[in-house]
């Protein structure tokens, strides 16, 4: 490397470095694609060194969804659920059937199975008996050709007693098909103020519905409960539904809000109680129930475990959001204070013995955002599929106050239940703005992530992102008067590498793969400096090649 020095020369190198877009450690940026594409990478590109092939993943915004008839106050995006090529999005503030009667919208992928394709609205759903204040769409869940939609303000069993509705696809497996209401579900002992339908979940022929303000006689006011329903004829989407169980916490008490969140997978379900006081007032907890007889839809359910955070504290609201997939449970605590008041966190639990319903559960990870800050509400919504989880932070401020964001984490060792987790992406909307509240709801299925933004444009929106294989630049060509260094032909998009330069030449900075285009570093020689720097170095005896002399002598004249 050259030994010549000069303040002006160094300043020139700095300018060249800036022109080369050298990014400071910890910086985060989005990369624009070509004008022919509407896919915008939104990955958090923090790595500044070469990454091996196959490492990392990009999440691209595929679509922004809004209701065809959206209006101010609809709160479209408050709830969202995706399964395969179908998505349901709740707008509980819709006024079609009276103020805040609510509705839900069904979207399908334009091309089946093509994760890069767009989405189109195929149906708007309201209940047969929707009325003002029902808030139909406050919660939604879909599995195959069946979906369940909560209306926690319905009045069938008294004011705000609540209900939930089951819809089926009119034509099985036809993504373009309409949807038909097949059942209205209410609690057998429902009463005014229970808010049955605040949370809903479906898996196969089983539905679980939360009623967080239920005043169970044995537990007290607003202790909460959850109800399990089964399809009367298994597998028949036209079948009616029957209640098979009412669930309460063994140690339930007044104001615990048991049922504020629910999730089910197979013979295991999880119920959140955000106000439970195990580790402090409103620290929160979650309860695991298993079916007494695995696979038997008519079976009762029994509480098997109570989950709390290892570091739970007063006011964390652990259990406000819940998701389960196989032997892994994800629980949000949006008011955790690790990175500031109400910055939020999420906790991962695993079943100690995979597939064993009688096995206990152990906390394996606490997740927080790399850039978490006070008031972000990280953990307000959670979703899991396989080795990937998504966590909403609807009060994040990256694109304005409460613009919101979603975070993606992956298991460090795929399939290893005891593995830790690492943040791989932060998702924000291309048109994100203050008060959008992106992240109020999240749902992941395979490579697709859906995130609701109930406040966007005053009407609400939802955004679809998909995971794409990492892209690369070819950085294997050495710069003139230099060598390839640690650069390769597979420089991961958004990362950098360092070429080297021959003697008497100084490297201008790092080679960068930006927007799938290589911005190469250059090797700058002594003859590239200003003439004043040349003579400055020559007078002081620095090694400057005589071949440069004619150039600078000519410049001085």
C-alpha positions as CSV (number, residue, x, y, z in Angstrom):
1,X,0.0,0.0,0.0
2,X,1.3,3.5,-0.8
3,X,3.0,5.5,2.0
4,X,2.3,9.0,0.6
5,X,0.2,11.2,2.8
6,X,-1.4,14.6,2.5
7,X,-4.4,16.2,4.2
8,X,-5.8,17.1,0.9
9,X,-5.3,13.6,-0.5
10,X,-6.9,12.1,2.5
11,X,-9.9,14.4,2.1
12,X,-10.2,13.3,-1.5
13,X,-10.3,9.7,-0.3
14,X,-13.0,10.5,2.1
15,X,-15.1,12.1,-0.7
16,X,-14.5,9.0,-2.8
17,X,-15.6,6.8,0.0
18,X,-18.7,8.9,0.5
19,X,-19.4,8.7,-3.2
20,X,-19.0,4.9,-2.9
21,X,-21.7,4.9,-0.2
22,X,-19.7,3.5,2.6
23,X,-22.3,2.6,5.2
24,X,-21.5,3.0,8.9
25,X,-21.8,0.0,11.1
26,X,-25.3,-0.5,12.4
27,X,-26.8,1.5,9.5
28,X,-30.1,0.3,8.0
29,X,-31.4,1.0,4.5
30,X,-33.8,-0.1,1.9
31,X,-32.6,-1.0,-1.6
32,X,-34.6,0.0,-4.7
33,X,-35.0,-2.4,-7.5
34,X,-35.3,-1.7,-11.2
35,X,-38.2,0.3,-12.6
36,X,-39.8,-2.8,-13.9
37,X,-40.3,-4.3,-10.4
38,X,-42.6,-3.3,-7.6
39,X,-40.6,-5.5,-5.1
40,X,-38.8,-3.5,-2.5
41,X,-36.2,-5.2,-0.3
42,X,-36.8,-4.2,3.3
43,X,-34.2,-6.4,5.0
44,X,-32.1,-4.8,7.7
45,X,-28.7,-4.8,6.1
46,X,-26.3,-4.5,8.9
47,X,-23.5,-7.0,7.9
48,X,-20.5,-5.2,6.4
49,X,-18.5,-8.3,5.4
50,X,-18.8,-11.0,2.9
51,X,-21.6,-13.5,3.8
52,X,-21.4,-17.1,2.7
53,X,-23.8,-18.3,0.0
54,X,-27.1,-19.3,1.4
55,X,-26.9,-17.1,4.4
56,X,-29.7,-14.6,5.1
57,X,-33.0,-13.9,3.5
58,X,-34.7,-10.9,1.9
59,X,-38.3,-9.9,2.7
60,X,-39.9,-8.1,-0.2
61,X,-43.2,-6.1,0.0
62,X,-45.5,-7.8,-2.4
63,X,-48.7,-6.0,-2.0
64,X,-50.6,-3.3,-0.1
65,X,-54.2,-4.4,0.5
66,X,-57.2,-2.1,1.2
67,X,-60.9,-2.6,1.1
68,X,-62.7,-1.8,-2.1
69,X,-65.2,0.2,-0.2
70,X,-62.9,1.4,2.6
71,X,-63.9,4.5,4.6
72,X,-62.6,6.5,7.5
73,X,-62.7,4.7,10.8
74,X,-63.1,1.2,9.3
75,X,-59.9,0.0,11.1
76,X,-59.3,-2.4,8.3
77,X,-56.2,-4.5,9.2
78,X,-57.0,-4.6,13.0
79,X,-57.0,-8.4,12.6
80,X,-55.4,-10.6,9.9
81,X,-55.0,-14.3,9.2
82,X,-53.4,-16.1,6.2
83,X,-53.5,-19.7,5.1
84,X,-52.0,-20.7,1.8
85,X,-53.4,-18.6,-1.0
86,X,-56.2,-17.0,1.1
87,X,-56.2,-14.2,3.6
88,X,-59.0,-12.7,5.8
89,X,-58.7,-9.2,7.2
90,X,-61.0,-7.7,9.8
91,X,-62.4,-4.1,9.8
92,X,-64.4,-4.0,12.9
93,X,-65.2,-0.3,12.5
94,X,-67.0,-0.7,9.2
95,X,-70.5,0.9,9.2
96,X,-72.3,-1.1,6.4
97,X,-74.7,-2.6,8.9
98,X,-74.7,0.3,11.4
99,X,-72.0,2.2,13.2
100,X,-69.1,-0.2,14.1
101,X,-71.1,-3.1,12.9
102,X,-67.9,-4.4,11.3
103,X,-66.9,-6.6,8.4
104,X,-64.2,-8.9,7.2
105,X,-62.6,-9.1,3.7
106,X,-61.3,-12.1,1.9
107,X,-58.4,-11.9,-0.5
108,X,-56.8,-14.5,-2.6
109,X,-53.5,-14.8,-4.3
110,X,-53.8,-14.1,-8.0
111,X,-51.7,-17.0,-9.1
112,X,-52.0,-20.1,-6.9
113,X,-48.8,-20.9,-5.0
114,X,-46.8,-18.0,-6.6
115,X,-45.5,-16.1,-3.6
116,X,-44.4,-13.2,-5.8
117,X,-47.9,-12.6,-7.2
118,X,-50.4,-10.0,-6.1
119,X,-53.6,-10.4,-4.2
120,X,-57.2,-9.6,-5.1
121,X,-60.3,-9.1,-3.0
122,X,-62.9,-11.8,-3.5
123,X,-65.5,-11.2,-0.8
124,X,-66.7,-8.8,1.8
125,X,-68.3,-10.6,4.8
126,X,-70.8,-9.4,7.3
127,X,-72.9,-11.6,9.6
128,X,-76.5,-12.3,8.7
129,X,-77.6,-10.4,11.8
130,X,-74.9,-7.8,12.1
131,X,-76.0,-4.7,14.0
132,X,-74.5,-1.5,15.1
133,X,-71.8,-2.0,17.7
134,X,-71.2,-5.7,17.1
135,X,-67.6,-5.1,15.9
136,X,-67.7,-8.1,13.6
137,X,-64.1,-8.6,12.5
138,X,-62.4,-7.7,15.7
139,X,-60.7,-11.1,15.5
140,X,-60.3,-13.5,12.6
141,X,-58.7,-16.9,11.9
142,X,-58.7,-19.1,8.8
143,X,-57.8,-22.8,8.2
144,X,-58.4,-24.3,4.8
145,X,-61.9,-23.7,3.6
146,X,-63.2,-22.5,7.0
147,X,-62.8,-19.2,8.9
148,X,-64.1,-17.9,12.2
149,X,-64.7,-14.2,12.8
150,X,-65.3,-12.7,16.2
151,X,-67.9,-10.0,17.0
152,X,-67.3,-9.2,20.6
153,X,-69.9,-6.5,20.8
154,X,-72.8,-8.7,19.7
155,X,-75.8,-8.5,22.1
156,X,-77.5,-12.0,21.8
157,X,-76.9,-12.8,25.5
158,X,-76.9,-9.3,26.8
159,X,-75.1,-6.1,25.9
160,X,-71.6,-6.9,24.6
161,X,-71.9,-10.5,25.4
162,X,-70.3,-11.3,22.1
163,X,-70.4,-14.0,19.4
164,X,-68.4,-15.6,16.7
165,X,-69.3,-16.6,13.2
166,X,-68.1,-19.6,11.1
167,X,-67.9,-19.2,7.3
168,X,-67.0,-21.8,4.7
169,X,-65.9,-21.5,1.2
170,X,-68.9,-22.0,-1.1
171,X,-67.0,-24.3,-3.4
172,X,-64.3,-26.3,-1.7
173,X,-60.7,-25.5,-2.7
174,X,-61.9,-22.9,-5.2
175,X,-60.0,-19.8,-4.4
176,X,-62.3,-17.6,-6.4
177,X,-65.3,-18.9,-4.6
178,X,-67.5,-16.8,-2.4
179,X,-68.0,-17.6,1.3
180,X,-71.2,-18.7,3.2
181,X,-72.1,-18.3,6.9
182,X,-72.7,-21.7,8.4
183,X,-72.9,-21.0,12.1
184,X,-73.2,-18.4,14.8
185,X,-71.4,-19.4,18.0
186,X,-72.3,-18.0,21.4
187,X,-71.3,-19.3,24.9
188,X,-73.8,-21.6,26.6
189,X,-73.6,-19.4,29.7
190,X,-73.0,-16.1,27.9
191,X,-73.9,-12.9,29.7
192,X,-73.7,-9.2,29.1
193,X,-70.2,-7.7,29.0
194,X,-68.4,-11.1,28.5
195,X,-66.8,-10.0,25.2
196,X,-67.0,-13.5,23.8
197,X,-65.1,-13.3,20.5
198,X,-62.3,-10.9,21.6
199,X,-60.0,-13.7,20.3
200,X,-60.6,-16.6,18.0
201,X,-58.6,-19.5,16.6
202,X,-59.3,-22.5,14.4
203,X,-57.4,-25.7,13.6
204,X,-59.2,-28.4,11.6
205,X,-62.5,-29.2,13.2
206,X,-61.9,-27.3,16.4
207,X,-62.5,-23.6,17.3
208,X,-61.5,-21.9,20.5
209,X,-62.9,-18.5,21.4
210,X,-61.9,-16.1,24.2
211,X,-64.2,-14.2,26.5
212,X,-61.8,-12.2,28.6
213,X,-64.4,-10.3,30.6
214,X,-66.5,-13.3,31.6
215,X,-67.4,-13.2,35.3
216,X,-67.1,-16.9,36.1
217,X,-68.9,-17.6,39.4
218,X,-65.8,-19.3,40.9
219,X,-63.2,-16.8,39.7
220,X,-64.7,-13.3,40.0
221,X,-65.4,-10.3,37.9
222,X,-63.6,-10.1,34.5
223,X,-61.6,-13.3,35.4
224,X,-62.2,-14.5,31.8
225,X,-62.7,-17.8,30.1
226,X,-62.4,-19.6,26.8
227,X,-64.8,-21.9,24.9
228,X,-64.0,-24.9,22.7
229,X,-66.3,-25.8,19.8
230,X,-66.1,-28.8,17.5
231,X,-67.5,-29.5,14.1
232,X,-70.4,-31.9,14.5
233,X,-69.4,-33.9,11.5
234,X,-65.6,-33.9,11.2
235,X,-64.3,-32.8,7.8
236,X,-67.7,-31.6,6.5
237,X,-67.5,-27.9,6.0
238,X,-71.3,-27.6,5.8
239,X,-71.7,-29.1,9.3
240,X,-72.9,-27.2,12.3
241,X,-70.8,-26.7,15.4
242,X,-71.3,-27.6,19.1
243,X,-69.6,-26.3,22.3
244,X,-67.6,-29.1,24.0
245,X,-65.8,-27.2,26.8
246,X,-65.6,-24.0,28.8
247,X,-62.0,-23.4,30.1
248,X,-60.9,-21.3,33.0
249,X,-57.5,-21.1,34.8
250,X,-57.0,-23.3,37.8
251,X,-55.8,-20.2,39.7
252,X,-58.0,-17.7,38.0
253,X,-59.0,-14.5,39.8
254,X,-60.9,-11.3,39.2
255,X,-59.5,-9.0,36.4
256,X,-57.1,-11.6,35.1
257,X,-58.6,-11.3,31.5
258,X,-58.0,-15.0,30.8
259,X,-59.0,-15.4,27.1
260,X,-57.6,-12.1,25.8
261,X,-55.7,-14.3,23.4
262,X,-56.1,-17.9,22.2
263,X,-54.2,-20.2,19.9
264,X,-54.6,-23.9,19.0
265,X,-52.6,-26.5,17.2
266,X,-53.8,-30.1,17.1
267,X,-54.5,-31.3,20.6
268,X,-52.9,-28.4,22.4
269,X,-54.3,-24.9,22.9
270,X,-52.9,-21.8,24.7
271,X,-54.8,-19.1,26.4
272,X,-53.4,-15.7,27.5
273,X,-54.2,-13.9,30.8
274,X,-52.4,-10.6,30.4
275,X,-53.5,-9.2,33.9
276,X,-52.5,-12.2,35.9
277,X,-50.3,-11.3,38.9
278,X,-47.9,-14.2,39.3
279,X,-44.7,-12.0,39.1
280,X,-46.3,-8.6,39.8
281,X,-49.5,-6.8,39.1
282,X,-50.5,-7.3,35.5
283,X,-47.3,-9.2,34.8
284,X,-49.4,-11.7,32.8
285,X,-49.3,-15.5,32.1
286,X,-50.4,-18.1,29.6
287,X,-52.0,-21.4,30.2
288,X,-51.6,-24.6,28.1
289,X,-54.4,-27.1,27.8
290,X,-54.4,-30.5,26.1
291,X,-57.2,-32.7,24.9
292,X,-57.9,-35.5,27.3
293,X,-58.1,-38.0,24.4
294,X,-55.8,-37.0,21.5
295,X,-57.7,-36.7,18.3
296,X,-61.2,-37.1,19.8
297,X,-63.1,-34.0,18.9
298,X,-65.7,-34.7,21.7
299,X,-63.0,-34.9,24.3
300,X,-62.7,-32.5,27.2
301,X,-59.6,-30.4,27.8
302,X,-57.4,-30.2,30.9
303,X,-55.0,-27.5,32.0
304,X,-51.5,-28.9,31.7
305,X,-49.1,-26.0,32.3
306,X,-49.0,-22.3,33.3
307,X,-46.3,-20.3,31.5
308,X,-44.7,-17.1,32.8
309,X,-41.6,-15.2,31.7
310,X,-38.4,-16.0,33.6
311,X,-37.9,-12.2,34.1
312,X,-41.6,-11.3,34.3
313,X,-42.4,-8.0,36.1
314,X,-45.4,-5.9,37.0
315,X,-47.1,-4.4,34.0
316,X,-45.5,-6.5,31.3
317,X,-48.8,-7.8,29.9
318,X,-47.3,-11.1,29.1
319,X,-49.9,-13.2,27.3
320,X,-51.6,-10.3,25.4
321,X,-50.8,-12.2,22.2
322,X,-50.1,-15.9,21.6
323,X,-49.2,-18.3,18.8
324,X,-48.5,-22.0,18.7
325,X,-47.0,-24.2,16.0
326,X,-46.2,-27.8,16.8
327,X,-44.0,-27.9,19.9
328,X,-43.3,-24.2,20.0
329,X,-45.3,-21.4,21.7
330,X,-44.7,-17.7,21.2
331,X,-46.1,-15.2,23.7
332,X,-46.0,-11.4,23.4
333,X,-45.4,-9.0,26.3
334,X,-45.8,-5.6,24.7
335,X,-45.3,-3.7,27.9
336,X,-41.9,-5.2,28.9
337,X,-39.3,-2.5,29.7
338,X,-36.0,-4.0,28.6
339,X,-35.4,-1.3,26.0
340,X,-37.4,1.4,27.6
341,X,-40.9,1.7,29.1
342,X,-43.3,-0.4,27.0
343,X,-40.6,-1.3,24.5
344,X,-41.9,-4.8,24.5
345,X,-40.7,-8.4,24.2
346,X,-41.8,-11.9,23.0
347,X,-40.9,-15.2,24.6
348,X,-40.4,-18.6,23.0
349,X,-41.3,-21.8,24.8
350,X,-40.7,-25.4,23.6
351,X,-42.2,-28.7,24.6
352,X,-39.5,-30.6,26.5
353,X,-40.3,-33.8,24.6
354,X,-41.4,-33.2,21.1
355,X,-44.9,-34.5,20.3
356,X,-45.6,-35.7,23.8
357,X,-48.8,-34.0,25.1
358,X,-47.8,-35.0,28.6
359,X,-44.5,-33.1,28.4
360,X,-43.8,-29.9,30.2
361,X,-42.7,-26.6,28.6
362,X,-39.5,-24.6,28.9
363,X,-38.6,-21.0,28.0
364,X,-35.8,-21.0,25.4
365,X,-35.6,-17.4,24.3
366,X,-36.6,-13.9,24.9
367,X,-36.9,-11.8,21.8
368,X,-36.5,-8.0,21.6
369,X,-36.0,-5.7,18.6
370,X,-32.4,-4.9,17.7
371,X,-33.5,-1.2,17.6
372,X,-36.2,-1.4,20.3
373,X,-37.2,1.8,22.0
374,X,-39.6,3.0,24.7
375,X,-43.2,2.8,23.6
376,X,-42.7,0.6,20.6
377,X,-45.2,-2.1,21.9
378,X,-43.1,-4.9,20.4
379,X,-45.1,-8.1,21.0
380,X,-48.6,-6.5,20.5
381,X,-49.1,-9.3,17.9
382,X,-47.2,-12.6,17.3
383,X,-47.3,-15.4,14.7
384,X,-45.2,-18.5,14.1
385,X,-44.8,-21.0,11.3
386,X,-42.0,-23.6,11.6
387,X,-38.7,-22.0,12.2
388,X,-39.9,-18.4,11.6
389,X,-41.8,-16.0,13.9
390,X,-43.2,-12.5,13.2
391,X,-43.7,-10.0,16.0
392,X,-45.6,-6.7,15.6
393,X,-44.6,-3.4,17.1
394,X,-47.4,-1.0,16.1
395,X,-46.0,2.0,17.9
396,X,-42.5,1.9,16.3
397,X,-41.6,5.4,14.9
398,X,-39.3,4.7,11.9
399,X,-41.7,6.3,9.5
400,X,-43.3,8.7,11.8
401,X,-44.9,8.6,15.3
402,X,-46.6,5.2,15.7
403,X,-46.0,4.3,12.1
404,X,-45.3,0.7,13.2
405,X,-43.2,-2.2,12.1
406,X,-43.0,-6.0,12.0
407,X,-39.9,-8.0,12.9
408,X,-38.9,-11.5,11.6
409,X,-36.9,-13.9,13.6
410,X,-35.5,-17.3,12.6
411,X,-34.4,-20.3,14.6
412,X,-30.6,-20.4,14.6
413,X,-30.7,-24.2,14.0
414,X,-33.7,-25.2,11.9
415,X,-35.8,-27.8,13.6
416,X,-33.9,-27.7,16.9
417,X,-36.5,-26.8,19.5
418,X,-33.8,-25.8,22.0
419,X,-32.1,-23.4,19.6
420,X,-31.9,-19.7,20.1
421,X,-33.5,-17.2,17.6
422,X,-32.0,-14.3,15.6
423,X,-33.7,-11.2,14.1
424,X,-33.3,-11.4,10.3
425,X,-35.6,-8.5,9.1
426,X,-37.5,-5.5,10.1
427,X,-40.5,-4.8,8.0
428,X,-42.0,-1.4,7.3
429,X,-44.4,-0.3,4.7
430,X,-43.2,1.5,1.6
431,X,-45.7,4.2,2.2
432,X,-45.5,4.0,6.0
433,X,-46.7,7.1,7.8
434,X,-47.4,8.4,11.3
435,X,-50.3,6.7,13.1
436,X,-50.5,3.8,10.6
437,X,-50.0,1.3,13.4
438,X,-48.4,-1.3,11.2
439,X,-48.0,-4.4,13.3
440,X,-51.2,-4.3,15.2
441,X,-51.8,-7.7,13.7
442,X,-49.5,-10.2,12.1
443,X,-49.8,-13.6,10.4
444,X,-47.3,-15.9,8.7
445,X,-47.8,-18.9,6.5
446,X,-44.8,-20.4,4.7
447,X,-42.9,-17.6,3.0
448,X,-45.7,-15.1,3.2
449,X,-46.2,-12.5,6.0
450,X,-49.3,-10.4,6.4
451,X,-49.3,-7.3,8.6
452,X,-52.2,-5.1,9.5
453,X,-52.0,-1.3,9.7
454,X,-55.4,-0.2,11.0
455,X,-54.7,3.5,11.1
456,X,-53.2,3.9,7.6
457,X,-54.9,6.8,5.7
458,X,-57.5,6.8,8.4
459,X,-59.1,3.7,6.8
460,X,-56.6,1.0,7.4
461,X,-54.5,-1.3,5.2
462,X,-52.6,-4.6,5.3
463,X,-49.3,-5.4,3.7
464,X,-48.0,-8.7,2.3
465,X,-44.3,-9.5,2.4
466,X,-42.6,-12.6,1.2
467,X,-39.3,-14.2,1.8
468,X,-37.1,-14.4,-1.2
469,X,-33.8,-16.2,-1.6
470,X,-30.8,-13.9,-1.1
471,X,-29.4,-12.2,-4.3
472,X,-25.8,-11.6,-5.1
473,X,-23.3,-9.4,-7.0
474,X,-20.3,-10.7,-8.8
475,X,-17.3,-9.0,-7.0
476,X,-14.7,-11.4,-8.2
477,X,-13.0,-9.1,-10.7
478,X,-10.1,-7.3,-9.1
479,X,-9.8,-3.6,-9.4
480,X,-7.1,-2.1,-11.7
481,X,-3.8,-2.1,-9.8
482,X,-5.2,-4.4,-7.2
483,X,-6.3,-7.9,-6.2
484,X,-9.7,-9.4,-5.3
485,X,-9.0,-9.5,-1.6
486,X,-11.9,-11.3,0.3
487,X,-14.5,-10.5,-2.4
488,X,-16.1,-13.3,-4.3
489,X,-18.6,-13.8,-7.2
490,X,-21.4,-14.2,-4.6
491,X,-21.4,-11.0,-2.6
492,X,-24.7,-10.9,-0.8
493,X,-27.0,-8.1,-1.7
494,X,-26.6,-5.3,0.9
495,X,-23.2,-6.5,2.1
496,X,-19.6,-5.4,1.4
497,X,-16.2,-6.9,0.9
498,X,-12.6,-5.6,0.8
499,X,-10.3,-5.7,-2.3
500,X,-6.6,-5.0,-1.8
501,X,-4.3,-2.8,-3.8
502,X,-0.8,-3.0,-5.2
503,X,2.2,-1.2,-3.7
504,X,1.9,2.6,-4.0
505,X,-1.9,2.3,-4.4
506,X,-4.5,3.1,-1.8
507,X,-8.0,1.5,-1.7
508,X,-10.9,3.9,-1.9
509,X,-13.1,1.9,0.4
510,X,-15.2,-1.2,0.3
511,X,-16.9,-2.9,-2.7
512,X,-20.6,-2.9,-2.1
513,X,-23.6,-4.9,-3.5
514,X,-26.4,-2.3,-3.6
515,X,-29.7,-3.0,-5.3
516,X,-28.1,-6.1,-6.9
517,X,-25.5,-3.8,-8.5
518,X,-21.9,-3.8,-7.6
519,X,-20.3,-0.5,-6.6
520,X,-16.6,-1.5,-6.8
521,X,-13.8,0.0,-4.8
522,X,-10.9,1.6,-6.7
523,X,-7.1,1.5,-6.3
524,X,-5.8,5.1,-6.2
525,X,-2.2,5.6,-7.1
526,X,0.2,8.5,-6.3
527,X,-0.5,10.0,-9.7
528,X,-4.1,10.4,-8.8
529,X,-3.3,12.9,-6.1
530,X,-3.3,16.7,-6.5
531,X,0.0,18.2,-7.7
532,X,0.5,20.0,-4.4
533,X,0.3,16.7,-2.6
534,X,2.8,15.1,-5.0
535,X,5.4,17.8,-4.4
536,X,4.6,17.8,-0.6
537,X,5.4,14.1,-0.5
538,X,8.5,14.3,-2.7
539,X,10.1,17.1,-0.7
540,X,9.7,15.0,2.4
541,X,11.3,12.0,0.9
542,X,8.3,9.8,0.6
543,X,8.4,7.1,-2.0
544,X,6.6,8.6,-5.0
545,X,7.3,7.0,-8.4
546,X,9.3,9.1,-10.9
547,X,6.8,8.1,-13.6
548,X,4.4,10.6,-12.0
549,X,6.8,13.5,-12.4
550,X,5.9,14.5,-16.0
551,X,2.2,14.6,-15.1
552,X,2.7,16.9,-12.1
553,X,5.3,19.1,-13.8
554,X,2.8,19.6,-16.6
555,X,0.1,20.5,-14.1
556,X,2.3,23.0,-12.3
557,X,3.0,24.9,-15.5
